Amino acid sequence: STHPIRYVETIVTVLEIAGDIVQPNIVRSLMRIIAEGADEDAEDEQESDDEEMVSSTDSMRISTVNAFLKLCEKPNIPQVLVQVVAWTLGEYGFMVNDETPLPEIAKKLCELAKTYPKARGHVVTALVKITAQLGSCLPEILTTIKKFGNSKDTDVQQRCLELTALLQEPDLMKEVLPVDASMEDIDIDEDLSFLNGFVKQALDNGAKPYNPPTKTNFASLVAGLGGFGDDDEDGLGLRYEAYDQPTI
């Protein structure tokens, strides 16, 4: 099978040449390879008595990070590739901290945020992760999130505002943004039991309990609208006919 480093290098070259016409599944495949790494680290590791021996997965990630740092210096990078670069540097930039400190990586990302609007959301998220790893917010990062905190792109705006809020809770930031956790499973509390105390307090203060609408109740709300198909007995279907013209 193709070695992960060779595969990553090949796909990155394709992205540099073909740019944004590359199918999204190829981009996702690249990010998955970087995140999951080699299938069999034990088979790829070189024989050594050194306890700090670097696995093939770590070698691939370090090589990719270094390649992407050099790529940041090039002009006119395809936006989809910038998205991958930002994600990779945010997740694994810490692995080259001795050669390229995280503050230097953050400064490169801030420059990317200015130049590539379609990748700006990914860059901001990478800056959030680096801020959590550093434990404090660099002036360059603070300037960037302030600049784009009022962006017309609501996704970018939300990410900037989330970082601003997390800066008020440094311990929480580290907890919700752990290092190298892109492949960790997340336990989801579907019942939202952590809100039970809040709900109980609200009910004790006179709030009404939530009463989810039934089909019958919803149908009664839309019954006067008309325009639903004959086979839509409960009134929950889509309306395909235009509404009546308003009268003045």
Salt bridges, closest charged atoms under 4 A:
GLU9 OE1 - ARG6 NE 3.16
GLU16 OE1 - LYS74 NZ 3.22
GLU73 OE2 - LYS108 NZ 2.18
GLU91 OE2 - LYS129 NZ 2.51
GLU104 OE2 - LYS107 NZ 3.67
GLU111 OE2 - LYS114 NZ 3.19
ASP155 OD2 - ARG159 NE 3.06
ASP180 OD2 - ARG61 NH1 3.71
ASP204 OD2 - LYS200 NZ 3.03
ASP234 OD2 - LYS215 NZ 3.76
